[in-house]
Amino acid sequence: MNQKQFWQLIEAARNQASNPDDGEDVARRATSQLATHSAEEIVAAQQVLWDLRGRISTEHDRLISAGQAWSSSE
């Protein structure tokens, strides 16, 4: 599973949810859909998720550092 397929799975789960903004419901539905895939695809989906979380964490740290630098320059 690549990143595009991962997001397609998430979008399908959101479309099935009664409230697409309910992250827990969407996650449950995505998990149920993912359970029908092969073990290799499940592992690949987990890797996509880890990669995305790593990028989010890196961007968060960069923004925090930029904010600290900005506030100390005042």
N, C-alpha and C positions, 0 to 999 in steps of 0.2 A: 504494500500500500504506500502510495506516495502522498505528498501534501495535498494535491488536488483531490485525490480519492478520499482522504481524511476529511476535508472540508465538505465534500459531497455527502459523506456519512453524517456529519453534524447537521448539515442543512436538511437532510431527510428526517432526522430525528426532530429537528425544530418544527418541520412541517406536520409531524404527527402529534406534537404536543398541543394540549388544549391552550396553553399560554407559552408561546415560543420564547418569552423572556424568563421563564422559570428554569433556571440553570440545572436544578436537581432533576426535574422531569426530563429535560433534554438529555442530560447525562445518562439517566436510566435507560432511556430509549436508544441512545447511541450504543450503550453497553450491550443491550439486548440484540441490536443489529450486528454488532461486532462479534458477538458470540456465535453467529452463524458462519463466520469466516474461518479460514484455515489458521492453524497455529502460527504459521509464517506471516500471514497478513496481520494477525493480532500483534505480534511482536513488532512488525513494521509500523503499525499504527501507534504503538507505544513509543517507538523511536521518534516519530513525527511529533508526538505530544511533548516528549522531553526536549527536542530541538526547539520547539516553539516556546516552551517555558524558559529555556536557557536564554533565548533571544529577548524575551520579556524582562527577565531578571537583569540582563546586561543593560538594556535600555533604561530600566528603572534606576539602576545604579548610576548611569551616566547622567540622568536628569537630576538625581539627588546631588551629585557632585557639582553640576552646573548651577543648581539653586544655591548651594552653599557658597560657591565662588561669587555668585551675584550678590548674595546678602552680605558677605564680608567686604565687598567693595563699596558698600554704601557708607 
